[in-house]
Amino acid sequence: MGEIHEVCVVMVPFIAQGHLNQLLHLSRLISAYNLPVHFVCAANHTRQAKLRIHGWDPLAVDNIHFHEFPVPSYPNPSPDPNGPIRFPNHLMPSFKAVMHLREPFAKLLSDLSTTTKRIVIVHDYLMSSVVQDFSLVPNAEVYMFQSCSAFTAFLYHWEETQTLKLDDETESLWKKVPSHEGCFSQEFFELLDSEDSSFKKISSGTLYDTSKVFEEKFLSLLRNEGIGSGTTKNWAIGPFNPVTVTDRKNSNTESKKILDWLDKQEEISVIYVSFGTTVSLTDEEAKAFAIGLEESGQKFIWVVRDADKGDIFDGEDARIVELPEGYEQRMETNGVGMVVRGWAPQIDILGHPSTGGFMSHCGWNSCMEGITMGVPIAAWPMHSDQPRNSVLITEVLGVGIYAREWARRDEKVAASMVEAAVRRLMSSEEGCMVRKKAAELGVAVRRSVEEGGVMRKELDAFVTQITRS
């Protein structure tokens, strides 16, 4: 710790996988400017983030430093696929435990302040209360990271304040946006409220994992609203995820098997199906998906896994989702599809020329990865910001279709519903138009990260802000 740094960056992610993933990817982008980055998290969740990161090796980057702090033990219940809503309320004990990072975080800041002229804290919105003691360190400043789309962030804020008059197009969109009903649990709303009151006191600006290429309008509306302490500064420095596929020689055996299978398929012939890390299907639903995918006649890769527990390293094995007897073997033997039970290399699958569609819950990581790789999305939102993200994907950007609209969420999942959605995306005229739009947007987003591109300019501008003299 003897070396004096002009600036260091301290990343404070929230512990849900989608949040961890984004700030670890951002750490890579910022460390490339020769700035030391300190990644602060609970020990098991740091381990989780490093294990699952895709497209690069965080241990190979010298100037990313991991601080793995203990948190009090907490109950670690299994997800409940039969719960009244899809929101993963079983994670709440882990969400509450991570708030105990406030004290070790303050100690780390105090230590860093003696060897650094400026400490720049980038914290997930849901970690606002953990970082609030930064005000006791005179050379520290704070930027909030918003893990959802600018579209969704603006609408959450606008429905609270309604200070801006919406133009006709946005007003008409607003009528299509679902309410919060069924999106979150009451316990999580209480957590949001407590973090919101902390955040209002502290933020110097906001970072988004999105792009001006397709969200400039909503970023501008957010600036006009003056989100966070009246600041109007925001930076769209997405995609955080790598935009090229990785060198396969470093892939594990399971990933190689998946990608080798894709190599044998025709171009844009495969649909990739994944509902993320916080969704559990019942066995009955999983069987309906299995039959629907088979009857669609489309090649597929389907990730079938239970939702994460609060501690994924807890010794107890996760539930194995039941499929029709002999299904996996039959799909593999016939060459029709692959059922993946473990962790899938999502960016590489989406970036493969054989992949022509993505059935997704519309978590924002998945949306950004699908958009980046130019793959059209069949939106099947499950909870949280996903219903609103699905409106952005389908109604605003036109790079997806609804597999199931949020208003139909209580309907029983039927194989015919799955089959129809796959056929619409993969083999209809509508699907063809959506695919063309998605491919064009993907090219524009990938170009944006190159020298002189809009994403690179935004990232340069943020780094210039935090390294100013």
KOLBAMAR-341334 format. One record per residue (C-alpha): x, y negated, z. Coordinates in Angstrom, 1 decimal, decimal comma, m for minus. Each point is the difference from the previous one (the first is absolute). Layout:
<rs>
R   east  north     up
R      X      Y      Z
...
</rs>
This chain:
<rs>
R   east  north     up
R    0,0    0,0    0,0
R    3,1   m2,3   m0,1
R   m0,5   m1,3   m3,5
R   m2,0   m3,2   m0,3
R   m2,7    0,1   m2,7
R   m1,6   m3,1   m1,5
R   m3,4    1,8   m0,3
R   m1,4    3,4    0,9
R   m3,5    1,3   m0,7
R   m2,0    2,1    2,6
R   m2,7    2,1   m1,5
R   m2,8    1,0    2,4
R   m2,4    2,4   m1,8
R   m3,3    1,4    1,3
R    0,2    3,8    0,4
R   m2,7    1,3   m2,4
R    1,8    1,6   m3,0
R   m1,2   m2,5   m2,5
R    1,3   m2,9    2,0
R    3,3    1,7    0,9
R    0,7    0,8   m3,6
R   m0,5   m3,6   m1,2
R    2,4   m1,7    2,4
R    2,6    2,7   m0,5
R   m0,1   m0,6   m3,7
R    0,2   m3,8    0,7
R    3,1    0,6    2,1
R    1,7    1,4   m3,1
R   m0,9   m3,0   m2,1
R    1,2   m2,5    2,6
R    3,2    1,9    0,9
R    1,0   m0,2   m3,7
R    0,6   m3,8    0,7
R    2,8    1,1    2,4
R   m2,1   m0,9    3,0
R    0,0    2,4    3,0
R   m3,4    1,4    0,7
R   m1,1    1,5    3,4
R   m2,9    2,4   m0,2
R   m1,8    0,1    3,3
R   m2,4    2,8    0,8
R   m0,9    2,8    2,3
R    2,5    2,9   m0,3
R   m2,3    2,6   m1,5
R   m1,5   m2,4   m2,5
R    3,4   m1,2   m1,2
R    0,8    3,6   m0,6
R   m3,3    0,5   m1,9
R    0,7   m3,1   m2,2
R    3,5    1,2   m0,9
R   m1,2    3,6   m0,7
R   m2,7   m1,1   m2,3
R    1,5   m2,9   m1,9
R    0,2    0,6   m3,7
R    2,2   m1,3   m2,7
R    3,1   m0,9    2,0
R    1,9    1,1    3,1
R   m0,2   m2,4    3,0
R    3,0    1,7    1,7
R    2,1   m1,0   m3,0
R   m0,6   m3,7    0,5
R    2,7   m1,3    2,3
R   m1,7   m3,2    1,1
R   m3,3    1,5    1,1
R    0,2    0,7    3,8
R   m2,6    2,2    1,6
R   m1,1   m0,8    3,6
R   m2,0    3,0    1,3
R   m1,6   m1,0    3,3
R   m1,9    2,4    2,3
R   m3,7   m0,7    0,7
R   m2,1    1,5    2,8
R   m1,4    3,5   m0,7
R   m3,5   m0,1   m1,4
R   m2,8    2,5   m0,9
R    0,6    1,5   m3,4
R   m3,4    1,4   m1,1
R   m0,6    1,7   m3,4
R   m2,1   m1,9   m2,6
R   m3,7    0,7   m0,1
R   m1,2    0,7   m3,5
R   m3,6    0,0    1,2
R    0,2   m3,4    1,7
R   m2,9   m2,5   m0,5
R    2,3   m2,2   m2,1
R    3,3    0,7   m1,9
R    2,1   m2,5    2,0
R    2,8    1,9    1,7
R   m0,9   m0,9    3,6
R    2,1    2,9    1,3
R    3,0   m2,3   m0,7
R   m1,1   m2,6    2,5
R    2,0    1,3    2,9
R    3,2   m0,3   m2,1
R   m1,1   m3,5   m1,2
R   m0,3   m1,1    3,7
R    3,2    1,7    1,1
R    2,1   m1,9   m2,6
R   m1,1   m3,3    1,5
R    2,5    0,9    2,8
R    2,8   m1,0   m2,4
R   m0,4   m3,6    1,1
R    2,6    0,2    2,7
R    2,8    1,9   m1,9
R   m0,7   m2,3   m3,0
R    0,5   m3,1    2,2
R    3,3    1,5    1,3
R    1,2    0,7   m3,5
R   m0,7   m3,6   m1,1
R    1,9   m1,3    3,0
R    3,0    2,2   m0,9
R   m0,1   m1,0   m3,7
R   m0,3   m3,7    0,8
R    3,5    0,0    1,3
R    1,5    1,3   m3,2
R   m2,3   m1,6   m2,6
R   m0,7   m3,6   m1,0
R   m3,5    0,8   m1,1
R   m2,2    3,0    0,7
R   m2,8    0,5   m2,5
R   m2,8    2,2    1,3
R   m2,3    1,7   m2,6
R   m2,8    1,7    1,9
R   m3,1    1,9   m1,0
R   m3,2   m2,0    0,9
R   m0,9    2,8    2,4
R    3,2   m0,5    2,0
R   m0,6   m3,7    0,7
R   m0,2    0,5    3,8
R    3,2    2,0    0,0
R    2,1   m2,8   m1,6
R   m1,6   m3,0    1,9
R    3,0   m0,5    2,3
R    2,1   m1,2   m2,9
R   m0,9   m3,5    1,1
R    2,4    0,5    2,9
R    2,9    0,3   m2,5
R    0,8   m3,4   m1,5
R    1,6    1,4   m3,2
R   m2,8    2,4   m0,9
R   m2,9   m0,6   m2,5
R   m2,8    2,3   m1,0
R   m1,7    1,1   m3,2
R   m3,1    2,1   m0,1
R   m0,4    2,9   m2,4
R   m3,5    0,8   m1,2
R   m0,2    3,6   m1,0
R   m3,1   m0,3   m2,2
R   m0,7   m1,7   m3,4
R   m0,2   m3,8   m0,2
R   m3,6    0,6   m1,3
R   m1,0    1,9    3,1
R    1,9   m2,3    2,4
R   m1,7   m3,1   m1,5
R   m3,4    1,6    0,3
R    0,5    1,0    3,6
R    1,0   m3,5    0,8
R   m2,6   m1,8   m2,1
R   m2,9    1,9    1,5
R    1,1   m1,2    3,4
R    0,5   m3,7   m0,9
R   m1,9   m0,6   m3,3
R    1,9   m3,3   m0,2
R    0,7    0,2   m3,8
R   m2,7   m0,2   m2,6
R    0,5    3,0   m2,2
R   m0,1   m0,4   m3,8
R   m2,8    1,9   m1,9
R    2,2    3,0   m0,9
R    1,2    0,5    3,6
R   m3,5   m0,6    1,3
R   m1,3    2,7   m2,3
R    2,8    2,3    1,1
R   m0,8   m0,7    3,7
R   m3,5    1,5   m0,6
R    1,6    3,3   m1,0
R    2,3    0,2    3,1
R   m1,1    2,5    2,6
R   m0,5   m1,1    3,6
R    2,2    1,4    2,8
R   m2,6    2,6    0,9
R    1,5    3,4    0,2
R    3,6   m1,3   m0,6
R    1,4   m0,2    3,5
R   m0,7    1,2    3,5
R   m1,0   m2,4    2,8
R    3,3    0,8    1,8
R    2,0   m1,1   m3,1
R   m2,1   m3,2   m0,3
R    1,1   m0,8    3,6
R    3,6    0,5   m0,9
R   m0,4   m2,2   m3,1
R   m1,5   m2,8    2,2
R    2,9    0,1    2,5
R    2,6   m0,1   m2,8
R   m1,8   m2,7   m1,8
R    0,2   m2,3    3,1
R    3,7    0,6    0,3
R    0,7   m0,5   m3,7
R   m1,8   m3,4   m0,1
R    2,7   m1,4    2,3
R    3,1    1,0   m1,8
R    0,2    0,5   m3,8
R    2,3   m2,1   m2,2
R   m1,4    1,6   m3,2
R   m1,3    3,3   m1,4
R    1,5    2,7   m2,2
R   m2,1    2,2   m2,2
R    0,8    3,3   m1,8
R   m1,8   m1,2   m3,1
R    0,8   m1,9   m3,2
R   m0,8   m3,3   m1,5
R   m0,3    2,0   m3,3
R   m3,5    1,0    1,1
R   m0,9   m1,7    3,3
R    1,1   m3,6   m0,5
R   m3,5   m1,3    0,3
R   m0,5    1,5    3,5
R    3,4   m1,0    1,2
R   m0,9   m3,5   m1,0
R   m3,3    0,2    1,9
R    1,9    1,2    3,1
R    2,4   m3,0   m0,3
R   m3,0   m2,3   m0,2
R   m1,5    1,6    3,1
R    3,2   m0,7    1,9
R    0,2    3,5    1,6
R    2,0    0,1    3,3
R    0,8   m3,1    2,0
R   m1,1   m2,2   m2,9
R    3,0    1,2   m2,1
R   m0,6    0,2   m3,7
R    3,1    2,1   m0,8
R   m0,4    3,4   m1,4
R    2,2    2,2   m2,2
R   m1,1    2,9   m2,2
R    3,0    2,2   m0,1
R   m1,5    3,2   m1,1
R    0,3    2,7   m1,2
R    2,1    0,9    3,0
R    0,2    3,6   m1,3
R    2,7    0,9   m2,6
R   m1,3   m0,4   m3,6
R    2,0    2,8   m1,6
R   m0,1    3,7    0,8
R    2,9    1,5    1,9
R    2,8    2,3   m1,1
R   m1,4    3,4    0,4
R    3,3    1,6    1,1
R   m0,6   m1,4    3,5
R   m3,6    1,3    0,2
R   m1,0    2,8    2,4
R   m1,2    3,4   m1,3
R   m3,7   m0,8    0,3
R    0,4   m3,3   m1,9
R    2,1    1,7   m2,7
R   m2,7    2,6   m0,4
R   m2,8   m2,6   m0,5
R    2,1   m2,1   m2,4
R    1,1    3,0   m2,0
R   m3,7    1,0   m0,3
R   m0,8   m3,5   m1,3
R    2,8    0,3   m2,6
R   m2,0    2,9   m1,6
R   m3,2   m2,0   m0,4
R   m1,2   m2,2   m2,8
R    0,3   m3,8    0,3
R   m2,7   m1,7    2,1
R   m1,8    3,4    0,5
R    0,3    0,4    3,8
R   m2,1   m1,7    2,8
R    1,8   m0,4    3,3
R   m2,4    0,2    3,0
R    1,1   m1,3    3,4
R   m1,9   m1,7    2,9
R    3,0   m1,1    2,0
R    1,0    0,6    3,6
R   m3,1   m1,0    2,0
R   m2,7    1,9   m1,7
R   m1,2    3,6    1,0
R   m2,4    1,9   m2,3
R   m2,2    2,6    1,6
R    0,4    3,5   m1,3
R   m3,3   m0,3   m1,8
R    1,1   m3,3   m1,7
R    3,3    1,5   m1,0
R   m1,7    3,0   m1,6
R   m2,3   m2,4   m2,0
R    3,1   m1,9   m1,2
R    1,7    3,3   m0,9
R   m3,0    1,1   m2,1
R   m0,5   m3,4   m1,6
R    3,7   m0,3   m1,0
R    0,0    3,5   m1,5
R   m3,3   m0,6   m1,9
R    1,2   m3,3   m1,4
R    2,3    1,9   m2,3
R    2,8   m2,5    0,8
R    3,5    0,9    1,1
R    0,6   m1,3    3,6
R    2,3   m0,5    2,9
R   m1,9   m0,1    3,3
R    1,5   m0,9    3,3
R   m2,0    1,9    2,7
R    1,0   m0,9    3,5
R   m1,6   m1,0    3,3
R    0,4   m3,6    1,2
R    3,1   m0,9    2,0
R   m0,1    0,3    3,7
R    1,3   m2,9    2,1
R    3,3    2,0    0,4
R    0,5    2,2   m3,1
R    2,9    1,8    1,7
R   m2,2    1,4    2,8
R    0,7    3,7    0,1
R   m3,6    1,0   m0,7
R   m0,5    0,9   m3,7
R   m2,4   m2,1   m2,0
R   m3,3    1,5   m1,1
R    0,2    1,8   m3,4
R   m2,9   m1,2   m2,1
R   m1,9    3,1   m1,4
R   m0,5    0,4   m3,7
R   m2,0    2,7   m1,9
R    1,7    3,4    0,4
R    2,8    0,5   m2,5
R   m0,4   m3,5   m1,4
R    3,6   m1,3    0,3
R    1,4    3,2   m1,5
R   m2,5    0,0   m2,9
R    0,7   m3,7   m0,8
R    3,7    0,7   m0,1
R   m0,3    3,2   m2,0
R   m2,2   m1,6   m2,6
R    2,2   m3,1   m0,1
R   m3,0   m2,2    0,6
R    1,1   m1,8    3,1
R    2,2   m0,2    3,0
R   m1,2   m0,3    3,6
R    2,6   m1,7    2,1
R   m0,2    0,6    3,8
R    3,1   m2,1    1,0
R    1,3   m3,4   m0,8
R   m0,2   m0,9   m3,7
R    2,4   m2,3   m1,9
R   m2,8   m2,4   m0,9
R    2,0   m2,6   m1,8
R    1,7    2,6   m2,2
R   m3,3    1,7   m0,8
R   m1,7   m3,3   m0,9
R    3,0   m1,0   m2,1
R    0,1    3,3   m2,0
R   m1,2   m0,2   m3,6
R   m2,4    3,0    0,5
R   m2,0   m1,8    2,7
R   m3,0   m1,7   m1,5
R   m2,2   m0,8    3,1
R    0,0   m0,4    3,7
R   m3,0    0,9    2,3
R    0,7   m2,1    3,1
R   m1,4   m1,3    3,3
R    1,3   m3,4   m1,1
R    2,4   m0,5    2,9
R    2,1   m3,0   m1,0
R    3,3    1,9   m0,3
R   m1,7    2,4   m2,4
R   m1,7   m2,9   m1,9
R    3,4   m1,7   m0,4
R    1,8    3,2   m1,1
R   m2,8    0,8   m2,5
R    0,0   m3,6   m1,4
R    3,8    0,0   m0,2
R    0,2    3,2   m2,0
R   m2,9   m1,0   m2,2
R   m2,3    2,9    1,0
R   m3,8   m0,6    0,1
R   m1,8    0,7    3,3
R   m3,2    1,9    0,8
R   m0,9   m1,8    3,2
R   m1,4    2,1    2,9
R    0,3   m2,4    3,0
R   m0,1    1,5    3,5
R    0,4   m2,7    2,6
R    1,8   m3,2    1,1
R    0,9   m2,4   m2,9
R   m0,5    2,8   m2,6
R   m3,6   m1,0   m1,0
R    1,2   m3,5   m0,8
R    3,1    1,1   m1,7
R   m2,2    2,2   m2,2
R   m1,9   m3,1   m1,1
R    3,3   m1,7   m1,0
R    1,1    3,1   m2,0
R   m3,3    0,5   m1,8
R   m1,9   m3,3   m0,2
R    2,9   m2,6   m0,1
R    3,0    1,7   m1,6
R   m2,0    2,6   m2,1
R    2,8    2,7    0,5
R   m2,3    2,5    1,7
R   m3,5    1,5    0,2
R   m2,1    0,9    3,1
R    0,2    3,7    0,7
R   m2,4   m0,7    2,9
R   m1,2   m3,5    0,9
R    0,2   m0,9    3,7
R   m3,8   m0,4    0,1
R   m0,3    3,8   m0,7
R    2,5    1,0    2,8
R   m2,6    1,9    2,0
R   m1,0    2,3   m2,9
R    1,2    3,5    0,2
R    3,1    0,7   m2,1
R   m1,1    2,1   m3,0
R    2,2    1,8   m2,5
R   m2,0   m1,7   m2,8
R    0,9   m3,4    1,4
R    3,8    0,8   m0,1
R   m0,3    1,6   m3,4
R   m1,8   m3,0   m1,5
R    2,5   m2,5    1,4
R    3,0    1,9   m1,4
R   m1,6    0,3   m3,4
R   m0,9   m3,7   m0,1
R    3,5   m1,1    0,9
R    1,9    2,6   m2,1
R   m2,1    0,6   m3,1
R   m2,7   m2,7   m0,6
R    0,2   m3,1   m2,1
R   m0,3   m2,1    3,2
R    2,9    1,9    1,5
R    2,1   m0,6   m3,1
R   m0,6   m3,8    0,2
R    0,8   m0,1    3,7
R    3,2    2,0   m0,7
R    1,1   m2,5   m2,6
R   m0,6   m2,9    2,4
R    1,9    1,8    2,8
R    3,0    0,8   m2,3
R    0,2   m3,7   m1,1
R   m0,2   m1,2    3,6
R    2,7    2,5    1,0
R    2,4   m1,3   m2,6
R   m0,6   m3,6    1,2
R    0,6    1,0    3,7
R    3,1    1,9   m0,8
R    1,4   m2,9   m2,0
R   m0,7   m2,3    2,9
R    2,7    1,6    2,2
R    2,7   m0,7   m2,6
R    2,3   m3,0    0,1
R   m2,1   m3,1   m0,8
R   m3,2    1,9    0,6
R   m2,8   m1,4    2,3
R    0,6    2,5    2,8
R    3,7   m0,6    0,0
R   m0,6   m3,8    0,1
R   m2,3    0,4    3,0
R    2,5    2,2    1,8
R    2,8   m2,4   m0,8
R   m2,1   m2,9    1,3
R   m0,7    1,9    3,3
R    3,7    0,7    0,5
R    0,8   m3,6   m0,8
R   m2,5   m1,0    2,7
R    1,5    2,2    2,7
R    3,6   m0,7   m0,8
R   m0,4   m3,8   m0,4
R    2,7   m2,1    1,7
</rs>
